[in-house]
């Protein structure tokens, strides 16, 4: 079944599945500990993981389309990701 998909697609999907699993696990821990301080600590840990997953999946996708997209378009895509990260950065 996995032979039907490109390697880049499988890599991106795997990273997103792992990221989603971490989100669900974090929600379970937040409910388990039932303390606001610990919930904030868990939530802030997720805030570190999110941008890393975004960068990793975008990188895999760009390598997957590298021969189809010009260098200039890749530059603009990377700039866009950079602007997203800058925009969500706290203060």
PADOKOL-65218 format. One record per residue: x, y, z of N, C-alpha, C, O in turn; residue in one letter; residue number from 1. Coordinates in nm, 3 decimals. Layout:
BEGIN
+---------+---------+---------+---------+---------+---------+---------+---------+---------+---------+---------+---------+--------+-----+
|     n_u |     n_v |     n_w |    ca_u |    ca_v |    ca_w |     c_u |     c_v |     c_w |     o_u |     o_v |     o_w | residu | num |
+---------+---------+---------+---------+---------+---------+---------+---------+---------+---------+---------+---------+--------+-----+
|       X |       Y |       Z |       X |       Y |       Z |       X |       Y |       Z |       X |       Y |       Z |      A | NUM |
...
+---------+---------+---------+---------+---------+---------+---------+---------+---------+---------+---------+---------+--------+-----+
// end
This chain:
BEGIN
+---------+---------+---------+---------+---------+---------+---------+---------+---------+---------+---------+---------+--------+-----+
|     n_u |     n_v |     n_w |    ca_u |    ca_v |    ca_w |     c_u |     c_v |     c_w |     o_u |     o_v |     o_w | residu | num |
+---------+---------+---------+---------+---------+---------+---------+---------+---------+---------+---------+---------+--------+-----+
|   0.082 |  -0.120 |   0.000 |   0.000 |   0.000 |   0.000 |   0.086 |   0.125 |   0.000 |   0.055 |   0.222 |  -0.069 |      X |   1 |
|   0.196 |   0.124 |   0.078 |   0.280 |   0.243 |   0.087 |   0.358 |   0.268 |  -0.041 |   0.414 |   0.376 |  -0.058 |      X |   2 |
|   0.364 |   0.169 |  -0.131 |   0.432 |   0.187 |  -0.258 |   0.359 |   0.284 |  -0.350 |   0.415 |   0.329 |  -0.449 |      X |   3 |
|   0.234 |   0.315 |  -0.317 |   0.155 |   0.406 |  -0.399 |   0.190 |   0.553 |  -0.374 |   0.156 |   0.639 |  -0.455 |      X |   4 |
|   0.257 |   0.581 |  -0.264 |   0.285 |   0.719 |  -0.225 |   0.431 |   0.753 |  -0.248 |   0.518 |   0.667 |  -0.242 |      X |   5 |
|   0.456 |   0.880 |  -0.275 |   0.593 |   0.928 |  -0.288 |   0.658 |   0.930 |  -0.149 |   0.590 |   0.939 |  -0.047 |      X |   6 |
|   0.790 |   0.920 |  -0.147 |   0.863 |   0.919 |  -0.020 |   0.842 |   1.048 |   0.057 |   0.829 |   1.047 |   0.180 |      X |   7 |
|   0.838 |   1.159 |  -0.014 |   0.819 |   1.288 |   0.053 |   0.683 |   1.294 |   0.121 |   0.671 |   1.345 |   0.232 |      X |   8 |
|   0.581 |   1.241 |   0.055 |   0.446 |   1.240 |   0.113 |   0.443 |   1.153 |   0.238 |   0.385 |   1.192 |   0.339 |      X |   9 |
|   0.506 |   1.037 |   0.232 |   0.510 |   0.949 |   0.349 |   0.584 |   1.015 |   0.465 |   0.541 |   1.005 |   0.580 |      X |  10 |
|   0.695 |   1.082 |   0.436 |   0.771 |   1.150 |   0.541 |   0.691 |   1.262 |   0.605 |   0.691 |   1.277 |   0.727 |      X |  11 |
|   0.625 |   1.342 |   0.523 |   0.545 |   1.452 |   0.575 |   0.428 |   1.400 |   0.659 |   0.400 |   1.453 |   0.766 |      X |  12 |
|   0.361 |   1.297 |   0.609 |   0.248 |   1.240 |   0.683 |   0.294 |   1.179 |   0.815 |   0.227 |   1.194 |   0.917 |      X |  13 |
|   0.409 |   1.110 |   0.813 |   0.461 |   1.051 |   0.935 |   0.491 |   1.157 |   1.040 |   0.456 |   1.141 |   1.157 |      X |  14 |
|   0.555 |   1.266 |   1.000 |   0.585 |   1.373 |   1.095 |   0.457 |   1.433 |   1.153 |   0.451 |   1.461 |   1.273 |      X |  15 |
|   0.356 |   1.453 |   1.069 |   0.230 |   1.509 |   1.117 |   0.157 |   1.413 |   1.210 |   0.095 |   1.456 |   1.307 |      X |  16 |
|   0.165 |   1.282 |   1.180 |   0.103 |   1.184 |   1.269 |   0.174 |   1.183 |   1.405 |   0.108 |   1.175 |   1.509 |      X |  17 |
|   0.306 |   1.191 |   1.403 |   0.380 |   1.195 |   1.530 |   0.348 |   1.323 |   1.608 |   0.332 |   1.320 |   1.730 |      X |  18 |
|   0.340 |   1.434 |   1.537 |   0.309 |   1.561 |   1.601 |   0.168 |   1.557 |   1.662 |   0.148 |   1.602 |   1.774 |      X |  19 |
|   0.073 |   1.504 |   1.588 |  -0.063 |   1.493 |   1.640 |  -0.071 |   1.400 |   1.760 |  -0.146 |   1.425 |   1.854 |      X |  20 |
|   0.006 |   1.292 |   1.756 |   0.009 |   1.199 |   1.869 |   0.065 |   1.267 |   1.993 |   0.017 |   1.244 |   2.104 |      X |  21 |
|   0.167 |   1.350 |   1.975 |   0.223 |   1.425 |   2.087 |   0.120 |   1.523 |   2.144 |   0.112 |   1.542 |   2.265 |      X |  22 |
|   0.042 |   1.585 |   2.057 |  -0.061 |   1.678 |   2.101 |  -0.166 |   1.605 |   2.187 |  -0.207 |   1.655 |   2.291 |      X |  23 |
|  -0.207 |   1.488 |   2.141 |  -0.306 |   1.410 |   2.216 |  -0.248 |   1.365 |   2.349 |  -0.314 |   1.372 |   2.452 |      X |  24 |
|  -0.124 |   1.318 |   2.347 |  -0.057 |   1.276 |   2.470 |  -0.044 |   1.392 |   2.568 |  -0.063 |   1.375 |   2.689 |      X |  25 |
|  -0.014 |   1.510 |   2.518 |  -0.003 |   1.627 |   2.603 |  -0.138 |   1.660 |   2.667 |  -0.144 |   1.696 |   2.784 |      X |  26 |
|  -0.246 |   1.648 |   2.590 |  -0.380 |   1.673 |   2.646 |  -0.411 |   1.574 |   2.758 |  -0.471 |   1.611 |   2.859 |      X |  27 |
|  -0.373 |   1.449 |   2.740 |  -0.394 |   1.348 |   2.843 |  -0.315 |   1.385 |   2.970 |  -0.368 |   1.375 |   3.080 |      X |  28 |
|  -0.190 |   1.427 |   2.953 |  -0.109 |   1.466 |   3.069 |  -0.168 |   1.589 |   3.139 |  -0.167 |   1.597 |   3.262 |      X |  29 |
|  -0.217 |   1.683 |   3.061 |  -0.278 |   1.802 |   3.121 |  -0.398 |   1.761 |   3.207 |  -0.415 |   1.811 |   3.318 |      X |  30 |
|  -0.480 |   1.672 |   3.154 |  -0.595 |   1.624 |   3.232 |  -0.550 |   1.543 |   3.354 |  -0.611 |   1.553 |   3.461 |      X |  31 |
|  -0.446 |   1.465 |   3.338 |  -0.398 |   1.381 |   3.448 |  -0.346 |   1.465 |   3.564 |  -0.381 |   1.439 |   3.679 |      X |  32 |
|  -0.263 |   1.565 |   3.535 |  -0.204 |   1.646 |   3.640 |  -0.302 |   1.745 |   3.701 |  -0.292 |   1.776 |   3.820 |      X |  33 |
|  -0.395 |   1.795 |   3.624 |  -0.504 |   1.880 |   3.672 |  -0.454 |   2.002 |   3.750 |  -0.515 |   2.043 |   3.849 |      X |  34 |
|  -0.342 |   2.059 |   3.705 |  -0.287 |   2.180 |   3.766 |  -0.251 |   2.277 |   3.655 |  -0.193 |   2.240 |   3.554 |      X |  35 |
|  -0.288 |   2.403 |   3.676 |  -0.266 |   2.504 |   3.572 |  -0.117 |   2.522 |   3.544 |  -0.076 |   2.538 |   3.429 |      X |  36 |
|  -0.035 |   2.521 |   3.649 |   0.109 |   2.542 |   3.630 |   0.170 |   2.432 |   3.543 |   0.247 |   2.460 |   3.452 |      X |  37 |
|   0.134 |   2.308 |   3.573 |   0.187 |   2.197 |   3.494 |   0.130 |   2.198 |   3.352 |   0.198 |   2.162 |   3.256 |      X |  38 |
|   0.004 |   2.238 |   3.341 |  -0.058 |   2.247 |   3.208 |   0.014 |   2.351 |   3.122 |   0.036 |   2.329 |   3.003 |      X |  39 |
|   0.052 |   2.463 |   3.182 |   0.126 |   2.565 |   3.108 |   0.264 |   2.516 |   3.067 |   0.311 |   2.547 |   2.958 |      X |  40 |
|   0.328 |   2.439 |   3.153 |   0.458 |   2.383 |   3.121 |   0.448 |   2.285 |   3.004 |   0.530 |   2.289 |   2.912 |      X |  41 |
|   0.348 |   2.200 |   3.007 |   0.326 |   2.104 |   2.897 |   0.294 |   2.179 |   2.769 |   0.346 |   2.146 |   2.662 |      X |  42 |
|   0.208 |   2.278 |   2.779 |   0.169 |   2.355 |   2.661 |   0.286 |   2.430 |   2.600 |   0.299 |   2.437 |   2.478 |      X |  43 |
|   0.370 |   2.487 |   2.685 |   0.486 |   2.560 |   2.631 |   0.587 |   2.465 |   2.567 |   0.658 |   2.503 |   2.474 |      X |  44 |
|   0.593 |   2.342 |   2.615 |   0.679 |   2.243 |   2.550 |   0.629 |   2.213 |   2.409 |   0.708 |   2.196 |   2.316 |      X |  45 |
|   0.499 |   2.207 |   2.394 |   0.441 |   2.186 |   2.261 |   0.469 |   2.304 |   2.168 |   0.483 |   2.287 |   2.047 |      X |  46 |
|   0.476 |   2.422 |   2.225 |   0.504 |   2.541 |   2.143 |   0.643 |   2.534 |   2.082 |   0.667 |   2.596 |   1.978 |      X |  47 |
|   0.733 |   2.461 |   2.143 |   0.866 |   2.443 |   2.085 |   0.864 |   2.340 |   1.973 |   0.938 |   2.352 |   1.875 |      X |  48 |
|   0.781 |   2.239 |   1.987 |   0.777 |   2.130 |   1.889 |   0.707 |   2.171 |   1.760 |   0.748 |   2.130 |   1.651 |      X |  49 |
|   0.602 |   2.251 |   1.771 |   0.523 |   2.291 |   1.654 |   0.603 |   2.352 |   1.541 |   0.594 |   2.306 |   1.428 |      X |  50 |
|   0.683 |   2.457 |   1.569 |   0.763 |   2.516 |   1.462 |   0.865 |   2.420 |   1.401 |   0.894 |   2.426 |   1.282 |      X |  51 |
|   0.920 |   2.332 |   1.484 |   1.016 |   2.235 |   1.431 |   0.949 |   2.140 |   1.333 |   1.007 |   2.105 |   1.230 |      X |  52 |
|   0.827 |   2.098 |   1.364 |   0.753 |   2.010 |   1.273 |   0.718 |   2.086 |   1.145 |   0.727 |   2.030 |   1.036 |      X |  53 |
|   0.680 |   2.213 |   1.157 |   0.650 |   2.294 |   1.039 |   0.772 |   2.303 |   0.948 |   0.762 |   2.285 |   0.827 |      X |  54 |
|   0.887 |   2.332 |   1.006 |   1.010 |   2.344 |   0.927 |   1.046 |   2.211 |   0.863 |   1.083 |   2.206 |   0.746 |      X |  55 |
|   1.036 |   2.103 |   0.939 |   1.073 |   1.972 |   0.888 |   0.982 |   1.927 |   0.774 |   1.030 |   1.879 |   0.672 |      X |  56 |
|   0.851 |   1.944 |   0.790 |   0.759 |   1.901 |   0.684 |   0.775 |   1.988 |   0.559 |   0.767 |   1.938 |   0.447 |      X |  57 |
|   0.797 |   2.117 |   0.579 |   0.818 |   2.205 |   0.464 |   0.947 |   2.168 |   0.391 |   0.951 |   2.168 |   0.268 |      X |  58 |
|   1.051 |   2.137 |   0.466 |   1.179 |   2.098 |   0.405 |   1.163 |   1.970 |   0.324 |   1.212 |   1.961 |   0.212 |      X |  59 |
|   1.096 |   1.871 |   0.381 |   1.073 |   1.747 |   0.308 |   0.994 |   1.773 |   0.181 |   1.026 |   1.720 |   0.075 |      X |  60 |
|   0.890 |   1.855 |   0.191 |   0.811 |   1.889 |   0.074 |   0.891 |   1.961 |  -0.033 |   0.876 |   1.932 |  -0.151 |      X |  61 |
|   0.976 |   2.053 |   0.009 |   1.059 |   2.126 |  -0.088 |   1.158 |   2.034 |  -0.157 |   1.182 |   2.047 |  -0.277 |      X |  62 |
|   1.217 |   1.940 |  -0.082 |   1.307 |   1.844 |  -0.146 |   1.230 |   1.755 |  -0.244 |   1.283 |   1.713 |  -0.346 |      X |  63 |
|   1.102 |   1.728 |  -0.210 |   1.020 |   1.645 |  -0.298 |   0.987 |   1.711 |  -0.431 |   0.968 |   1.644 |  -0.532 |      X |  64 |
|   0.980 |   1.845 |  -0.431 |   0.945 |   1.916 |  -0.555 |   1.063 |   1.995 |  -0.610 |   1.045 |   2.081 |  -0.696 |      X |  65 |
|   1.182 |   1.967 |  -0.561 |   1.299 |   2.048 |  -0.597 |   1.322 |   2.056 |  -0.747 |   1.359 |   2.162 |  -0.798 |      X |  66 |
|   1.302 |   1.946 |  -0.818 |   1.329 |   1.950 |  -0.962 |   1.216 |   2.017 |  -1.041 |   1.233 |   2.048 |  -1.159 |      X |  67 |
|   1.101 |   2.038 |  -0.978 |   0.986 |   2.096 |  -1.047 |   0.972 |   2.246 |  -1.025 |   0.899 |   2.313 |  -1.099 |      X |  68 |
|   1.040 |   2.299 |  -0.924 |   1.022 |   2.439 |  -0.886 |   1.154 |   2.514 |  -0.903 |   1.261 |   2.461 |  -0.873 |      X |  69 |
|   1.144 |   2.636 |  -0.952 |   1.264 |   2.717 |  -0.971 |   1.323 |   2.760 |  -0.837 |   1.255 |   2.758 |  -0.734 |      X |  70 |
|   1.449 |   2.797 |  -0.840 |   1.517 |   2.842 |  -0.719 |   1.447 |   2.963 |  -0.659 |   1.435 |   2.974 |  -0.537 |      X |  71 |
|   1.401 |   3.053 |  -0.743 |   1.337 |   3.175 |  -0.694 |   1.207 |   3.142 |  -0.620 |   1.178 |   3.202 |  -0.516 |      X |  72 |
|   1.129 |   3.047 |  -0.672 |   1.005 |   3.009 |  -0.604 |   1.035 |   2.941 |  -0.471 |   0.963 |   2.962 |  -0.373 |      X |  73 |
|   1.141 |   2.861 |  -0.466 |   1.180 |   2.799 |  -0.339 |   1.221 |   2.906 |  -0.238 |   1.189 |   2.896 |  -0.119 |      X |  74 |
|   1.291 |   3.007 |  -0.286 |   1.329 |   3.118 |  -0.199 |   1.207 |   3.184 |  -0.138 |   1.205 |   3.211 |  -0.017 |      X |  75 |
|   1.104 |   3.211 |  -0.219 |   0.984 |   3.276 |  -0.169 |   0.907 |   3.186 |  -0.072 |   0.847 |   3.235 |   0.024 |      X |  76 |
|   0.908 |   3.057 |  -0.097 |   0.842 |   2.963 |  -0.004 |   0.914 |   2.967 |   0.131 |   0.849 |   2.975 |   0.235 |      X |  77 |
|   1.046 |   2.961 |   0.129 |   1.122 |   2.966 |   0.254 |   1.103 |   3.099 |   0.326 |   1.095 |   3.103 |   0.449 |      X |  78 |
|   1.094 |   3.207 |   0.250 |   1.065 |   3.338 |   0.312 |   0.928 |   3.337 |   0.378 |   0.911 |   3.391 |   0.488 |      X |  79 |
|   0.831 |   3.276 |   0.312 |   0.696 |   3.267 |   0.369 |   0.695 |   3.190 |   0.499 |   0.630 |   3.231 |   0.596 |      X |  80 |
|   0.765 |   3.079 |   0.503 |   0.775 |   3.001 |   0.628 |   0.844 |   3.085 |   0.736 |   0.802 |   3.085 |   0.851 |      X |  81 |
|   0.947 |   3.156 |   0.697 |   1.016 |   3.243 |   0.792 |   0.923 |   3.350 |   0.847 |   0.926 |   3.379 |   0.967 |      X |  82 |
|   0.841 |   3.410 |   0.761 |   0.745 |   3.511 |   0.806 |   0.640 |   3.452 |   0.900 |   0.599 |   3.516 |   0.996 |      X |  83 |
|   0.597 |   3.329 |   0.872 |   0.501 |   3.262 |   0.961 |   0.563 |   3.244 |   1.099 |   0.500 |   3.275 |   1.200 |      X |  84 |
|   0.687 |   3.195 |   1.102 |   0.753 |   3.175 |   1.231 |   0.775 |   3.306 |   1.304 |   0.759 |   3.314 |   1.425 |      X |  85 |
|   0.813 |   3.410 |   1.230 |   0.832 |   3.541 |   1.291 |   0.700 |   3.596 |   1.343 |   0.696 |   3.657 |   1.450 |      X |  86 |
|   0.593 |   3.575 |   1.268 |   0.462 |   3.627 |   1.307 |   0.404 |   3.562 |   1.432 |   0.332 |   3.626 |   1.509 |      X |  87 |
|   0.434 |   3.435 |   1.453 |   0.379 |   3.367 |   1.570 |   0.474 |   3.370 |   1.689 |   0.439 |   3.324 |   1.798 |      X |  88 |
|   0.593 |   3.425 |   1.668 |   0.689 |   3.437 |   1.778 |   0.633 |   3.533 |   1.882 |   0.583 |   3.641 |   1.850 |      X |  89 |
|   0.644 |   3.493 |   2.007 |   0.591 |   3.579 |   2.113 |   0.684 |   3.697 |   2.136 |   0.804 |   3.680 |   2.158 |      X |  90 |
|   0.628 |   3.814 |   2.130 |   0.692 |   3.944 |   2.149 |   0.821 |   3.946 |   2.079 |   0.892 |   4.046 |   2.082 |      X |  91 |
+---------+---------+---------+---------+---------+---------+---------+---------+---------+---------+---------+---------+--------+-----+
// end
